[in-house]
């Protein structure tokens, strides 16, 4: 499938999605969300893809937020529909992918941009990255999962401070509070993200898929039961047989 607002590149077992709207600092408009949704569907069904990286074009911005002009005249009903559709078509879809998604946050990640990064399973950031949820300055609150995912990552107190103050935080502070995993120079960011994706891509895709879903339920009543059931189910699958055989035979597994 061809896309206009995003670039999709496949390198061996790794796929890289680049949001390509540099003229608007890669802001999320409706078309970009639709294209991202389609790209993630495509990659989720692609058995050759083992890990996905999402980043923004240029060196200034990952995603600088949503395209405010698109919804500036919305009323309650249309605004709720906008948020619900975003959750269902993209943000929740990323979180529940069958393969890991890594955000390479190259610059501004604000509003919907930070929410997009938080929906990913892992986040690396460049040294020039600035992260924040500025919605209250518009008389709004985050609508794509920011009030739910941020407290889980950094705790309620820091999440409240970020949301209520609308302040941007630098990449190093984001690492200190657990919002991003690592910080690299802008020149190193994508290389380091690819290195991590390559390590992940060598491991069992079935086990990683089960792990994603178990971790996503870690703060619910179903978390432990999901882990137990998934652990058991993997014993009947080929990946477990290959992994155990490789360990016993002192070789690398071929998943």
ABEGO torsion letter per residue (X at the ends): XBBAABBBBBBEABBBBBBBBAAAGGBBBAAAAAAAAAAAAAAAABAABABBBBBBBEAABABAEBBAAAAAABBAAAAAAAAAAAAAAAAAAAAABABBBBBBBBEBBBEAAAAAAAABABBBBBAABBBBBAAAAAGBBBAAGAAAAAAAAAEAAAAAAAAAAGBBBBAAAAAAAGABABBBBAAAAAAAAAAAAAAAAABBAAAAAAAAAAAAAAABAAAAAAAAAAAAAAAABAAAAAAAAAAAAGBBBBX
